[in-house]
Amino acid sequence: MTINSTVQPLATSPLTSRTASQARDGSNLKAVQLTTRLAAVLYLVIAVFASIAHGYVPGQLIVPGDAAATAHNITASESVLRLGGDRQRGGRPAE
């Protein structure tokens, strides 16, 4: 009894219309690398803005135990509040 040890490639790649053999020979490699690098850069940008929104903004606005000072900080620094996003409305502007 003999077992065929060769694996047949898929007819097409699930992400593109190119065949698996074309993907294997590197014809699409540069496009995939470019897309991957762009996604990585965008994730880093998101991480930076999320850090600002969750770390810096509340520290500039919220005064623990003093609601009046917190309200004053918010009204005086509306741009800082908008930078961090309004979590109650999902960051959307008032209607």
Residue pairs with C-beta under 8 A, 6 or more apart in sequence:
9 19
9 20
9 21
9 24
10 19
10 20
11 19
11 20
12 18
12 19
12 20
13 19
13 20
13 23
16 23
16 28
18 27
18 28
22 28
52 83
52 84
53 83
53 84
53 85
54 84
56 84
57 80
57 81
57 83
57 84
58 84
60 73
60 77
60 80
61 70
61 73
61 74
61 77
61 80
61 81
61 84
62 70
62 73
63 69
63 70
63 73
74 81
85 91
86 92
